[in-house]
Amino acid sequence: MSFNQQQTEELNELSRQIQSHNPNDLIQFCANYFNKRLEDQRKEILQKKDQIENSTGLKLFTTSTGPASSLPPHFNKLHSRQERGSVAFKTPFTDNDPHSSTHIFSPTDDPSSPSNSQQAPNSQQAPNSQQQNISMNTGLFKGTYGMGDPMSTDPTAPATSDSVFSPSFTSNSDPNDPMSKSAAINKSGLNNSISTGNFNGYSNVGGIANATFGKSPLNFNANRRTSVSAEALNPDKFSSDWKPPVHDFSQEQLKRLNASVVKNFLFSQLDEDSLKTIIFALEEKRVSKNSEIIRQGDEGDFFYIIENGTVDFYVNGNKVNTSGPGSSFGELALMYNSPRAATALAESDCILWALDRMTFRRILLEEIN
Ligand SMILES: Nc1ncnc2c1ncn2[C@@H]1O[C@@H]2COP(=O)(O)O[C@H]2[C@H]1O
């Protein structure tokens, strides 16, 4: 088989990058490289959006304006969409998180260096492990950072109803497209790297202890996988009768959800039904200090929101990030069907809310697409 022109150009450029950086971790480097390519491609589409709309008269990205159904009684006090703020998907690792006043970047980071393994080559905004990004109260779903702005230049934001993909650019039936509606995951095929059982009460998952600042406490990633098995990600295995989980909450949990997570969980692109679905699909998970919540290289199983506590992130053993209450993490593997990009360790006892992979993809990503 011969490559077409686009494929040849992509491969040539990748070769050039590899030759110029000579990375130690080739697989990680390639992953970073293509993530950056994806970012750039989306950014370009955003920048051309108005131009295309003006010249064609077509509205490429419509915003859902349908009437919202009512929430169940427990959530009558949920904030209105306006009160929840404007939000869309944002990953805080490949560009500056506007919530963080302490986010520090080094423009000279080597993309293949362990401290920067999620960062794409040539990025001007690489998180530097020597300059820790302490982003308390920041997160993917925190509002007020210009999300919902159709011309937002956040290249990492997945498609929202206002942004990113034009109908001609992405096919909803392309299983290779990580944002494809058909690229659903068969959860039964997933390896739950941190099983729900580990969260039943405070536990020390993985026995990781004595974390030292800036370095992972143990060689926790020795068995790092560099790809996610085709079986786990086979969209054909998605069952059409899938239903999102509906959990029972105690009054006390509802109160906490209402007071913290829901307030910070700003799914402004979701209609009330979807918001309700997401909220009832959340599972409370408590982890004890030093527990491994996510292991780099594993398959993605849950997306997490931090209600309480602090979580540290390590890439190839180097601490790269810290998140606190209101932040969320674990979105990358679910969004891109990729291995976990970092290890997440509880820096303190934490209360987390976990959203399973299927609900994340089927409700959240589809809804904001
Ligand atoms: N510097 C970082 N690089 C990659 N992932 C990070 C980083 N800091 C925090 N994370 C989070 O760690 C998570 C590990 O699982 P995911 O790859 O699904 O999603 C990742 C991010 O949410």
PDBQT file of the ligand as one rigid body, heavy atoms in Angstrom, charges set to zero:
ROOT
HETATM    1  N1  LIG A 401       0.908  17.170  33.067  1.00  0.00    +0.000 N 
HETATM    2  C1  LIG A 401      -0.065  16.293  32.857  1.00  0.00    +0.000 A 
HETATM    3  N2  LIG A 401      -0.022  15.499  31.773  1.00  0.00    +0.000 NA
HETATM    4  C2  LIG A 401      -0.988  14.601  31.548  1.00  0.00    +0.000 A 
HETATM    5  N3  LIG A 401      -2.050  14.399  32.353  1.00  0.00    +0.000 NA
HETATM    6  C3  LIG A 401      -2.142  15.174  33.434  1.00  0.00    +0.000 A 
HETATM    7  C4  LIG A 401      -1.163  16.138  33.733  1.00  0.00    +0.000 A 
HETATM    8  N4  LIG A 401      -1.525  16.746  34.879  1.00  0.00    +0.000 NA
HETATM    9  C5  LIG A 401      -2.677  16.195  35.256  1.00  0.00    +0.000 A 
HETATM   10  N5  LIG A 401      -3.058  15.242  34.401  1.00  0.00    +0.000 N 
HETATM   11  C6  LIG A 401      -4.278  14.436  34.528  1.00  0.00    +0.000 C 
HETATM   12  O1  LIG A 401      -3.875  13.116  34.817  1.00  0.00    +0.000 OA
HETATM   13  C7  LIG A 401      -4.793  12.295  34.153  1.00  0.00    +0.000 C 
HETATM   14  C8  LIG A 401      -4.342  10.882  33.947  1.00  0.00    +0.000 C 
HETATM   15  O2  LIG A 401      -5.368  10.222  33.229  1.00  0.00    +0.000 OA
HETATM   16  P1  LIG A 401      -5.821  10.829  31.822  1.00  0.00    +0.000 P 
HETATM   17  O3  LIG A 401      -4.708  10.685  30.869  1.00  0.00    +0.000 OA
HETATM   18  O4  LIG A 401      -7.120  10.247  31.471  1.00  0.00    +0.000 OA
HETATM   19  O5  LIG A 401      -6.041  12.374  32.137  1.00  0.00    +0.000 OA
HETATM   20  C9  LIG A 401      -4.971  12.967  32.821  1.00  0.00    +0.000 C 
HETATM   21  C10 LIG A 401      -5.143  14.375  33.267  1.00  0.00    +0.000 C 
HETATM   22  O6  LIG A 401      -6.490  14.614  33.633  1.00  0.00    +0.000 OA
ENDROOT
TORSDOF 0
